[in-house]
Amino acid sequence: MDFAYSGYWFDEEIQHCLHLLKYQRFTKVIKYLLSPLKNHIIQLIKSNSIDALIPVPLHSVKYRERGFNQAEIIAKVISDITKTPIIQPIIRKNWTTTQTTLSINQRKQNIKNAFQLNEIPRVTGVLIIDDVLTTGSTSNECARIIKERSNPIIGVFTFGAAK
Protein backbone atom coordinates (compact mmCIF):
# COMPACT_ATOMS: atom_id res chain seq x y z
CA MET A 1 0.00 0.00 0.00
CA ASP A 2 1.12 3.55 -0.63
CA PHE A 3 -0.48 5.14 2.42
CA ALA A 4 -2.83 4.41 5.29
CA TYR A 5 -5.18 6.63 7.24
CA SER A 6 -6.99 5.71 10.44
CA GLY A 7 -9.40 8.05 12.10
CA TYR A 8 -8.75 6.90 15.65
CA TRP A 9 -6.35 4.96 17.80
CA PHE A 10 -7.79 1.54 18.52
CA ASP A 11 -8.64 1.93 22.19
CA GLU A 12 -11.42 0.51 24.37
CA GLU A 13 -14.00 3.04 23.13
CA ILE A 14 -13.33 2.35 19.45
CA GLN A 15 -13.23 -1.38 20.14
CA HIS A 16 -16.62 -1.10 21.85
CA CYS A 17 -18.06 0.85 18.90
CA LEU A 18 -16.75 -1.66 16.37
CA HIS A 19 -18.07 -4.58 18.42
CA LEU A 20 -21.49 -2.89 18.43
CA LEU A 21 -21.23 -2.71 14.66
CA LYS A 22 -19.90 -6.20 13.98
CA TYR A 23 -21.79 -8.25 16.55
CA GLN A 24 -24.96 -6.28 17.28
CA ARG A 25 -25.54 -4.69 13.85
CA PHE A 26 -25.49 -1.19 15.29
CA THR A 27 -24.67 0.38 11.93
CA LYS A 28 -25.47 3.94 13.07
CA VAL A 29 -22.10 3.97 14.84
CA ILE A 30 -20.43 4.35 11.42
CA LYS A 31 -21.97 7.75 10.70
CA TYR A 32 -21.18 8.81 14.25
CA LEU A 33 -17.51 7.86 13.88
CA LEU A 34 -17.16 9.25 10.35
CA SER A 35 -18.81 12.60 11.06
CA PRO A 36 -15.72 14.31 12.57
CA LEU A 37 -13.51 12.76 9.86
CA LYS A 38 -15.57 13.94 6.90
CA ASN A 39 -13.25 16.77 5.75
CA HIS A 40 -10.14 14.61 6.26
CA ILE A 41 -11.63 11.84 4.13
CA ILE A 42 -12.61 14.24 1.34
CA GLN A 43 -9.10 15.71 1.32
CA LEU A 44 -7.51 12.26 1.46
CA ILE A 45 -9.43 11.14 -1.61
CA LYS A 46 -8.79 14.34 -3.59
CA SER A 47 -5.10 14.66 -2.78
CA ASN A 48 -4.34 11.02 -3.66
CA SER A 49 -6.41 10.82 -6.89
CA ILE A 50 -8.65 8.10 -5.43
CA ASP A 51 -11.39 7.18 -7.88
CA ALA A 52 -12.68 3.93 -6.32
CA LEU A 53 -13.34 2.43 -2.89
CA ILE A 54 -12.71 -1.28 -2.27
CA PRO A 55 -14.11 -2.81 0.91
CA VAL A 56 -12.12 -5.74 2.31
CA PRO A 57 -14.33 -8.76 1.60
CA LEU A 58 -15.52 -11.34 4.09
CA HIS A 59 -15.48 -15.04 3.28
CA SER A 60 -18.94 -16.14 2.08
CA VAL A 61 -19.46 -18.30 5.19
CA LYS A 62 -18.66 -15.39 7.53
CA TYR A 63 -20.93 -13.14 5.46
CA ARG A 64 -23.81 -15.60 5.82
CA GLU A 65 -23.22 -15.89 9.56
CA ARG A 66 -23.03 -12.14 10.17
CA GLY A 67 -25.46 -11.07 7.45
CA PHE A 68 -23.35 -8.09 6.37
CA ASN A 69 -19.81 -6.90 5.81
CA GLN A 70 -18.86 -3.97 8.03
CA ALA A 71 -16.26 -2.80 5.49
CA GLU A 72 -18.99 -2.55 2.83
CA ILE A 73 -21.14 -0.43 5.14
CA ILE A 74 -18.19 1.85 5.96
CA ALA A 75 -17.43 2.14 2.22
CA LYS A 76 -21.07 3.02 1.48
CA VAL A 77 -21.03 5.90 3.97
CA ILE A 78 -17.69 7.17 2.60
CA SER A 79 -19.07 6.86 -0.94
CA ASP A 80 -22.13 8.90 0.04
CA ILE A 81 -19.89 11.61 1.53
CA THR A 82 -17.35 11.76 -1.31
CA LYS A 83 -19.33 10.50 -4.32
CA THR A 84 -16.52 8.00 -4.93
CA PRO A 85 -17.82 4.73 -6.43
CA ILE A 86 -17.42 1.38 -4.70
CA ILE A 87 -15.96 -1.49 -6.68
CA GLN A 88 -15.63 -5.05 -5.44
CA PRO A 89 -13.00 -6.82 -7.53
CA ILE A 90 -11.58 -8.79 -4.59
CA ILE A 91 -13.03 -12.06 -3.33
CA ARG A 92 -11.96 -13.82 -0.15
CA LYS A 93 -11.48 -17.30 -1.55
CA ASN A 94 -10.01 -18.96 1.55
CA TRP A 95 -11.45 -19.20 5.04
CA THR A 96 -9.01 -17.73 7.55
CA THR A 97 -9.01 -17.81 11.31
CA THR A 98 -9.53 -14.56 13.16
CA GLN A 99 -6.42 -12.39 13.19
CA THR A 100 -7.04 -11.01 16.69
CA THR A 101 -4.88 -13.49 18.62
CA LEU A 102 -2.11 -14.00 16.06
CA SER A 103 1.42 -12.58 15.98
CA ILE A 104 2.57 -10.42 13.07
CA ASN A 105 4.18 -13.36 11.26
CA GLN A 106 1.16 -15.60 11.92
CA ARG A 107 -1.15 -12.90 10.54
CA LYS A 108 0.87 -12.64 7.34
CA GLN A 109 0.79 -16.43 6.88
CA ASN A 110 -2.90 -16.66 7.79
CA ILE A 111 -3.95 -14.12 5.17
CA LYS A 112 -1.45 -15.02 2.43
CA ASN A 113 -3.25 -16.01 -0.78
CA ALA A 114 -6.65 -15.67 0.92
CA PHE A 115 -7.90 -13.25 -1.75
CA GLN A 116 -8.56 -13.44 -5.46
CA LEU A 117 -8.75 -10.46 -7.79
CA ASN A 118 -11.35 -10.49 -10.52
CA GLU A 119 -11.45 -7.88 -13.27
CA ILE A 120 -10.51 -4.44 -12.01
CA PRO A 121 -11.50 -1.37 -13.97
CA ARG A 122 -8.86 1.16 -14.97
CA VAL A 123 -8.32 3.35 -11.91
CA THR A 124 -5.83 5.99 -10.88
CA GLY A 125 -6.14 5.30 -7.18
CA VAL A 126 -8.11 3.03 -4.86
CA LEU A 127 -8.87 3.24 -1.18
CA ILE A 128 -9.15 -0.13 0.54
CA ILE A 129 -11.69 0.10 3.36
CA ASP A 130 -11.54 -1.93 6.58
CA ASP A 131 -12.47 -1.43 10.22
CA VAL A 132 -9.11 -1.80 12.00
CA LEU A 133 -5.46 -1.63 10.94
CA THR A 134 -3.35 -3.68 13.32
CA THR A 135 -0.32 -5.02 11.46
CA GLY A 136 -1.45 -4.20 7.93
CA SER A 137 -1.39 -7.86 6.87
CA THR A 138 -4.91 -7.90 5.40
CA SER A 139 -4.59 -4.54 3.65
CA ASN A 140 -1.15 -5.38 2.29
CA GLU A 141 -2.38 -8.69 0.90
CA CYS A 142 -5.26 -6.90 -0.86
CA ALA A 143 -2.84 -4.27 -2.18
CA ARG A 144 -0.41 -6.95 -3.35
CA ILE A 145 -2.93 -8.72 -5.57
CA ILE A 146 -4.11 -5.41 -7.06
CA LYS A 147 -0.52 -4.34 -7.82
CA GLU A 148 0.12 -7.66 -9.60
CA ARG A 149 -2.30 -6.62 -12.37
CA SER A 150 -2.51 -2.87 -12.14
CA ASN A 151 -0.51 -0.03 -10.70
CA PRO A 152 -2.86 2.45 -9.07
CA ILE A 153 -2.13 4.44 -5.97
CA ILE A 154 -3.35 2.21 -3.14
CA GLY A 155 -4.42 3.67 0.16
CA VAL A 156 -6.13 2.16 3.15
CA PHE A 157 -8.78 3.72 5.37
CA THR A 158 -9.75 2.26 8.73
CA PHE A 159 -11.57 3.59 11.77
CA GLY A 160 -8.94 2.40 14.20
CA ALA A 161 -5.22 1.71 14.20
CA ALA A 162 -3.30 -0.21 16.81
CA LYS A 163 -0.91 1.95 18.83
Contacts in CASP RR format, 6 or more apart in sequence:
PFRMAT RR
TARGET T0000
AUTHOR 0000-0000-0000
METHOD contacts of the structure
MODEL  1
MDFAYSGYWFDEEIQHCLHLLKYQRFTKVIKYLLSPLKNHIIQLIKSNSI
DALIPVPLHSVKYRERGFNQAEIIAKVISDITKTPIIQPIIRKNWTTTQT
TLSINQRKQNIKNAFQLNEIPRVTGVLIIDDVLTTGSTSNECARIIKERS
NPIIGVFTFGAAK
1 128 0 8 1.000
1 136 0 8 1.000
1 139 0 8 1.000
1 140 0 8 1.000
1 143 0 8 1.000
1 154 0 8 1.000
1 155 0 8 1.000
1 156 0 8 1.000
2 48 0 8 1.000
2 153 0 8 1.000
2 154 0 8 1.000
2 155 0 8 1.000
3 48 0 8 1.000
3 153 0 8 1.000
3 155 0 8 1.000
3 156 0 8 1.000
4 133 0 8 1.000
4 136 0 8 1.000
4 139 0 8 1.000
4 155 0 8 1.000
4 156 0 8 1.000
4 157 0 8 1.000
4 158 0 8 1.000
4 161 0 8 1.000
5 40 0 8 1.000
5 44 0 8 1.000
5 155 0 8 1.000
5 156 0 8 1.000
5 157 0 8 1.000
5 158 0 8 1.000
6 133 0 8 1.000
6 157 0 8 1.000
6 158 0 8 1.000
6 159 0 8 1.000
6 160 0 8 1.000
6 161 0 8 1.000
7 33 0 8 1.000
7 37 0 8 1.000
7 40 0 8 1.000
7 158 0 8 1.000
7 159 0 8 1.000
7 160 0 8 1.000
7 161 0 8 1.000
8 14 0 8 1.000
8 33 0 8 1.000
8 159 0 8 1.000
8 160 0 8 1.000
8 161 0 8 1.000
9 160 0 8 1.000
9 161 0 8 1.000
9 162 0 8 1.000
9 163 0 8 1.000
10 132 0 8 1.000
10 134 0 8 1.000
10 160 0 8 1.000
10 161 0 8 1.000
10 162 0 8 1.000
10 163 0 8 1.000
11 163 0 8 1.000
14 33 0 8 1.000
14 159 0 8 1.000
14 160 0 8 1.000
17 29 0 8 1.000
17 32 0 8 1.000
17 33 0 8 1.000
17 159 0 8 1.000
18 29 0 8 1.000
18 70 0 8 1.000
18 131 0 8 1.000
18 132 0 8 1.000
18 159 0 8 1.000
18 160 0 8 1.000
20 26 0 8 1.000
20 29 0 8 1.000
21 27 0 8 1.000
21 29 0 8 1.000
21 30 0 8 1.000
21 70 0 8 1.000
21 73 0 8 1.000
21 131 0 8 1.000
22 66 0 8 1.000
22 70 0 8 1.000
22 131 0 8 1.000
25 68 0 8 1.000
27 68 0 8 1.000
27 73 0 8 1.000
30 73 0 8 1.000
30 74 0 8 1.000
30 77 0 8 1.000
31 77 0 8 1.000
33 159 0 8 1.000
34 41 0 8 1.000
34 74 0 8 1.000
34 77 0 8 1.000
34 78 0 8 1.000
34 81 0 8 1.000
38 81 0 8 1.000
41 78 0 8 1.000
41 81 0 8 1.000
41 82 0 8 1.000
41 157 0 8 1.000
42 81 0 8 1.000
42 82 0 8 1.000
44 50 0 8 1.000
44 127 0 8 1.000
44 157 0 8 1.000
45 82 0 8 1.000
45 84 0 8 1.000
45 127 0 8 1.000
48 125 0 8 1.000
48 127 0 8 1.000
48 153 0 8 1.000
48 155 0 8 1.000
49 124 0 8 1.000
49 125 0 8 1.000
49 153 0 8 1.000
50 84 0 8 1.000
50 124 0 8 1.000
50 125 0 8 1.000
50 126 0 8 1.000
50 127 0 8 1.000
50 153 0 8 1.000
50 155 0 8 1.000
51 84 0 8 1.000
51 85 0 8 1.000
51 123 0 8 1.000
51 124 0 8 1.000
51 125 0 8 1.000
51 126 0 8 1.000
52 84 0 8 1.000
52 85 0 8 1.000
52 86 0 8 1.000
52 87 0 8 1.000
52 121 0 8 1.000
52 123 0 8 1.000
52 125 0 8 1.000
52 126 0 8 1.000
52 127 0 8 1.000
53 75 0 8 1.000
53 78 0 8 1.000
53 79 0 8 1.000
53 84 0 8 1.000
53 85 0 8 1.000
53 86 0 8 1.000
53 87 0 8 1.000
53 126 0 8 1.000
53 127 0 8 1.000
53 129 0 8 1.000
54 75 0 8 1.000
54 86 0 8 1.000
54 87 0 8 1.000
54 88 0 8 1.000
54 89 0 8 1.000
54 90 0 8 1.000
54 126 0 8 1.000
54 127 0 8 1.000
54 128 0 8 1.000
54 129 0 8 1.000
54 142 0 8 1.000
54 146 0 8 1.000
55 69 0 8 1.000
55 71 0 8 1.000
55 72 0 8 1.000
55 74 0 8 1.000
55 75 0 8 1.000
55 86 0 8 1.000
55 88 0 8 1.000
55 128 0 8 1.000
55 129 0 8 1.000
55 130 0 8 1.000
56 71 0 8 1.000
56 90 0 8 1.000
56 128 0 8 1.000
56 129 0 8 1.000
56 130 0 8 1.000
56 138 0 8 1.000
56 139 0 8 1.000
56 142 0 8 1.000
57 69 0 8 1.000
57 71 0 8 1.000
57 88 0 8 1.000
57 90 0 8 1.000
57 91 0 8 1.000
57 92 0 8 1.000
57 115 0 8 1.000
58 66 0 8 1.000
58 69 0 8 1.000
58 71 0 8 1.000
58 92 0 8 1.000
59 92 0 8 1.000
59 94 0 8 1.000
59 95 0 8 1.000
59 96 0 8 1.000
60 92 0 8 1.000
61 95 0 8 1.000
62 95 0 8 1.000
63 69 0 8 1.000
70 131 0 8 1.000
71 129 0 8 1.000
71 130 0 8 1.000
71 131 0 8 1.000
72 86 0 8 1.000
72 88 0 8 1.000
74 129 0 8 1.000
74 130 0 8 1.000
74 131 0 8 1.000
74 157 0 8 1.000
74 159 0 8 1.000
75 86 0 8 1.000
75 129 0 8 1.000
76 86 0 8 1.000
78 84 0 8 1.000
78 127 0 8 1.000
78 129 0 8 1.000
78 157 0 8 1.000
79 85 0 8 1.000
79 86 0 8 1.000
84 127 0 8 1.000
87 120 0 8 1.000
87 121 0 8 1.000
87 123 0 8 1.000
87 126 0 8 1.000
89 117 0 8 1.000
89 118 0 8 1.000
89 119 0 8 1.000
89 120 0 8 1.000
89 121 0 8 1.000
89 146 0 8 1.000
90 115 0 8 1.000
90 116 0 8 1.000
90 117 0 8 1.000
90 118 0 8 1.000
90 142 0 8 1.000
90 145 0 8 1.000
90 146 0 8 1.000
91 115 0 8 1.000
91 116 0 8 1.000
91 117 0 8 1.000
91 118 0 8 1.000
92 114 0 8 1.000
92 115 0 8 1.000
93 114 0 8 1.000
93 115 0 8 1.000
93 116 0 8 1.000
94 113 0 8 1.000
94 114 0 8 1.000
96 110 0 8 1.000
96 111 0 8 1.000
96 114 0 8 1.000
97 110 0 8 1.000
99 107 0 8 1.000
99 110 0 8 1.000
99 111 0 8 1.000
99 134 0 8 1.000
99 135 0 8 1.000
99 137 0 8 1.000
99 138 0 8 1.000
102 110 0 8 1.000
104 135 0 8 1.000
104 137 0 8 1.000
107 134 0 8 1.000
107 135 0 8 1.000
107 136 0 8 1.000
107 137 0 8 1.000
107 138 0 8 1.000
108 135 0 8 1.000
108 137 0 8 1.000
110 137 0 8 1.000
111 137 0 8 1.000
111 138 0 8 1.000
111 141 0 8 1.000
112 141 0 8 1.000
113 141 0 8 1.000
114 141 0 8 1.000
115 141 0 8 1.000
115 142 0 8 1.000
115 145 0 8 1.000
116 145 0 8 1.000
117 145 0 8 1.000
117 146 0 8 1.000
117 148 0 8 1.000
117 149 0 8 1.000
120 146 0 8 1.000
120 149 0 8 1.000
120 150 0 8 1.000
122 150 0 8 1.000
123 150 0 8 1.000
123 152 0 8 1.000
124 152 0 8 1.000
124 153 0 8 1.000
125 152 0 8 1.000
125 153 0 8 1.000
125 154 0 8 1.000
125 155 0 8 1.000
126 146 0 8 1.000
126 152 0 8 1.000
126 153 0 8 1.000
126 154 0 8 1.000
126 155 0 8 1.000
127 155 0 8 1.000
127 156 0 8 1.000
127 157 0 8 1.000
128 139 0 8 1.000
128 142 0 8 1.000
128 143 0 8 1.000
128 154 0 8 1.000
128 155 0 8 1.000
128 156 0 8 1.000
128 157 0 8 1.000
129 156 0 8 1.000
129 157 0 8 1.000
129 158 0 8 1.000
130 138 0 8 1.000
130 139 0 8 1.000
130 156 0 8 1.000
130 157 0 8 1.000
130 158 0 8 1.000
131 158 0 8 1.000
131 159 0 8 1.000
131 160 0 8 1.000
132 158 0 8 1.000
132 159 0 8 1.000
132 160 0 8 1.000
132 161 0 8 1.000
132 162 0 8 1.000
133 139 0 8 1.000
133 156 0 8 1.000
133 158 0 8 1.000
133 160 0 8 1.000
133 161 0 8 1.000
133 162 0 8 1.000
134 161 0 8 1.000
134 162 0 8 1.000
135 162 0 8 1.000
136 156 0 8 1.000
139 156 0 8 1.000
139 158 0 8 1.000
143 154 0 8 1.000
143 155 0 8 1.000
143 156 0 8 1.000
146 152 0 8 1.000
146 154 0 8 1.000
147 154 0 8 1.000
END
